[in-house]
Amino acid sequence: MLEGLEAQAPQAYRNLEAALAAAGATPKDVVKETIYIVGWDHDPSKLASLRLAREQTFGGRYPTSTLVGVQSLGRKEYCIEVDAVAVVDDE
């Protein structure tokens, strides 16, 4: 398991891209994302790795997003989780 937000943020977005691909979607189809960060303390220096991961995934065209600070996630070693909603045309 990768440790720290700097390592886990890029992995979280790679996982998101894989999940989107499995559903026949791409990051361009994402219309909303919610980012959960354990122990978020409003320190802007912690956002650098998150910004870079988002830029690499979305290429500067960002969906509406919400950042939520949480006490913990599903496993104690997780420090970030990204939840996204994508809209894909059925045709």
PESUL-V166464 format. One record per residue. RES is the residue in one small letter. PSI is psi in whole degrees, 0 to 359 (* if undefined). OMEGA is omega in whole degrees, 0 to 359 (none if undefined). Layout:
RES/PSI/OMEGA
RES/PSI/OMEGA
This chain:
m/131/176
l/145/182
e/139/174
g/155/181
l/322/182
e/325/179
a/322/186
q/332/181
a/309/178
p/322/179
q/321/179
a/320/180
y/329/172
r/319/178
n/320/178
l/314/179
e/320/178
a/318/179
a/319/178
l/314/181
a/320/179
a/335/180
a/7/181
g/26/182
a/170/176
t/170/176
p/333/178
k/340/181
d/351/182
v/126/180
v/344/181
k/139/173
e/148/173
t/128/182
i/123/179
y/125/179
i/127/180
v/132/176
g/28/181
w/124/183
d/20/177
h/25/177
d/108/184
p/338/179
s/336/179
k/348/183
l/347/183
a/311/181
s/326/178
l/315/178
r/316/181
l/315/179
a/319/179
r/318/180
e/317/179
q/328/181
t/313/188
f/351/176
g/29/178
g/349/176
r/90/188
y/141/173
p/167/171
t/137/183
s/156/176
t/133/175
l/125/183
v/124/173
g/132/182
v/161/178
q/321/180
s/168/176
l/193/186
g/330/175
r/145/187
k/336/180
e/349/178
y/135/176
c/354/177
i/145/173
e/139/179
v/125/178
d/131/184
a/150/175
v/125/179
a/148/178
v/121/182
v/134/178
d/131/181
d/339/188
e/*/none
